[in-house]
Amino acid sequence: MAEAKVYDSQGNVKENKQLAGPLFNSEVKAHLLHSFVKEYLNNQRQGNSSTKTRTGVSGGGKKPWRQKGTGRARAGSNTSPIWTGGGIAWGPSPKDWYRHIPKKLKRAALYSAFSDKAMADCIRVVELPNLDKPASKAIADFLKKQDIYHKRVLLLSEGRDENLTMSCRNIKWLEHKRSVLVNPYDLLWAEYVLITPEALQKIEEVFAN
């Protein structure tokens, strides 16, 4: 069974906690993770790259010069793709890249991602410092105490906490999310996953069944 170290608000190890259930103890299926990440990144694309074909550029209409007798190559329009300033042949056009990700695929990929991090001992349960106001230094010191400052860290907490959100916002490589919004790509991106006790309970309630 997977385990995670529990850290107090000072960044010291308190105990080890068992991570029970299939969410943290499933087989890691790389093909599911690949399928999810591919579709997820496609869904982030804007799809607004656009070019003009020969019908869209200005000009055309009149033949640049007569067909014969000039010594130059034949030309019918200055909008031809081989002309400077002409249209683009087979260029990109706006496209909607969005594809629906099946719920079962996302759930299975989430199990694989959490299990992969748990087996690599990269999940930590943390009790965060009390923040009466936004304080990036307090969070930075907390990460330094665990020797994971300036590493890719995903912090999962429960509920809305503006002080915590603003404290994390200015720290490079630290991504803060509400626990119920986590997805497999976030977990694969992170080197370490920090989860508050409340967030861990919520994750197990929402995703473990």
C-alpha positions in Angstrom: 0.0 0.0 0.0 1.3 3.5 -0.9 2.4 5.9 1.8 2.9 9.6 2.1 4.9 11.7 4.6 2.9 14.1 6.7 4.5 17.5 7.2 3.5 20.1 9.9 3.3 23.8 9.2 7.0 24.2 10.0 8.0 21.8 7.2 9.0 19.0 9.5 8.0 15.4 9.1 5.3 14.3 11.6 4.4 10.8 10.5 3.7 8.5 7.6 0.2 8.1 6.3 -1.1 5.2 4.3 -2.9 6.1 1.1 -5.6 3.5 0.8 -7.9 2.7 -2.1 -7.5 2.3 -5.8 -6.9 6.0 -6.4 -3.3 5.6 -5.1 -2.7 1.9 -5.7 -3.8 1.2 -9.3 -1.8 -0.1 -12.2 -0.2 2.8 -14.1 -1.5 2.6 -17.7 0.8 4.7 -19.8 -1.5 4.5 -22.9 -4.4 6.1 -21.0 -2.2 8.9 -19.8 -0.9 9.5 -23.3 -4.5 9.6 -24.7 -5.7 12.0 -22.0 -2.7 14.4 -22.3 -3.0 14.5 -26.1 -6.7 15.4 -26.0 -6.2 17.8 -23.1 -3.4 19.7 -24.9 -5.4 19.8 -28.1 -8.3 21.3 -26.2 -6.0 24.1 -25.0 -5.3 25.2 -28.6 -6.9 28.4 -29.8 -7.1 27.2 -33.4 -7.1 30.8 -34.8 -4.1 30.6 -37.1 -5.2 31.8 -40.5 -3.8 32.6 -44.0 -5.4 34.0 -47.2 -5.7 31.9 -50.3 -5.4 33.5 -53.8 -9.1 34.5 -53.6 -8.5 36.4 -50.3 -5.5 38.7 -51.2 -5.9 42.0 -52.9 -5.1 42.3 -56.6 -5.9 40.0 -59.5 -8.4 40.5 -62.1 -6.2 41.9 -64.8 -3.6 39.7 -66.6 -0.1 41.2 -65.6 1.2 41.1 -69.2 0.2 39.6 -72.5 0.6 35.9 -73.0 3.2 35.9 -75.7 6.0 38.1 -77.0 7.5 39.5 -73.7 10.1 36.8 -73.1 8.8 36.4 -69.6 7.0 33.4 -68.1 3.2 33.2 -68.6 1.2 34.8 -65.8 -2.5 35.1 -65.4 -2.8 36.8 -62.0 -0.6 38.5 -59.4 -2.4 36.7 -56.7 -0.8 33.4 -57.6 0.9 31.6 -54.7 4.3 31.8 -56.6 4.2 35.6 -56.6 5.4 37.8 -53.8 2.4 39.1 -52.1 0.2 36.4 -53.6 -2.0 33.9 -51.8 -0.9 31.0 -49.7 -1.3 27.5 -51.0 -2.6 24.9 -48.5 -2.1 27.3 -45.5 -3.8 26.9 -42.1 -7.3 28.1 -41.5 -9.2 28.5 -38.2 -10.2 25.2 -36.7 -11.9 24.0 -33.6 -9.5 21.5 -32.0 -11.8 20.7 -29.1 -12.7 17.0 -28.5 -14.8 15.7 -25.6 -12.7 13.6 -23.2 -14.8 10.7 -21.9 -15.4 10.7 -18.1 -14.2 7.1 -17.8 -10.9 7.9 -19.6 -10.3 10.9 -17.4 -11.0 8.9 -14.2 -8.8 6.0 -15.2 -6.0 8.4 -16.2 -6.4 10.2 -12.9 -6.0 6.9 -11.0 -2.8 6.1 -13.0 -1.4 9.6 -12.4 -2.0 9.5 -8.6 -0.7 6.0 -8.4 2.4 6.9 -10.3 3.2 9.8 -8.0 2.4 7.7 -4.9 4.8 4.8 -6.0 7.5 7.4 -6.7 7.1 8.8 -3.2 6.3 12.2 -4.6 3.0 12.8 -2.7 3.2 14.7 0.6 0.4 15.6 3.0 1.0 19.0 4.4 -0.4 21.3 7.1 0.1 24.8 5.6 1.2 27.8 7.6 -1.6 30.1 8.8 -1.9 33.1 6.5 -3.7 36.2 7.8 -2.7 38.0 4.7 -1.0 37.1 1.4 2.6 36.1 2.2 4.7 34.6 -0.6 7.7 34.4 1.7 5.9 32.1 4.2 5.1 29.6 1.4 8.6 29.9 -0.1 10.2 29.2 3.3 7.8 26.2 3.7 9.0 24.8 0.4 12.6 25.5 1.2 12.3 23.6 4.4 11.2 20.5 2.4 14.0 21.1 -0.2 11.5 21.4 -3.0 11.8 25.2 -3.7 12.2 25.9 -7.4 11.0 22.4 -8.3 7.7 21.8 -10.1 5.2 21.6 -7.3 1.5 21.1 -7.4 -0.4 22.3 -4.2 -3.9 21.0 -3.8 -6.1 22.6 -1.1 -9.8 22.5 -0.3 -12.2 25.5 -0.7 -11.4 29.0 -1.6 -8.5 30.7 0.2 -7.6 34.1 -1.4 -4.6 34.6 0.9 -3.2 31.2 -0.1 -3.9 31.8 -3.8 -2.2 35.1 -3.8 0.8 33.8 -1.8 1.4 31.0 -4.3 0.9 33.2 -7.4 4.3 34.8 -7.3 6.4 31.7 -6.8 7.9 30.2 -9.9 7.1 26.5 -10.6 4.4 26.4 -7.9 0.9 25.6 -9.2 -2.0 26.0 -6.7 -5.3 24.3 -7.4 -8.5 23.3 -5.6 -8.5 19.6 -5.1 -11.6 18.9 -7.1 -10.2 20.6 -10.2 -7.1 18.5 -10.5 -6.5 16.6 -13.7 -3.9 14.0 -14.9 -1.9 16.6 -16.8 -1.3 18.6 -13.6 -0.1 15.6 -11.8 2.3 14.5 -14.6 3.7 18.1 -14.9 4.5 18.2 -11.2 7.6 16.7 -9.6 6.0 16.8 -6.2 2.3 16.9 -5.2 1.4 18.6 -1.9 -2.1 17.9 -0.5 -3.6 19.4 2.6 -5.5 16.9 4.9 -8.8 18.5 4.0 -8.0 18.2 0.3 -7.0 14.6 0.6 -10.3 13.7 2.3 -12.2 15.6 -0.5 -10.2 13.8 -3.3 -10.9 10.4 -1.8 -14.6 11.3 -1.5 -14.9 12.6 -5.1 -12.6 10.4 -7.0 -12.1 7.1 -5.1 -15.4 5.5 -6.0 
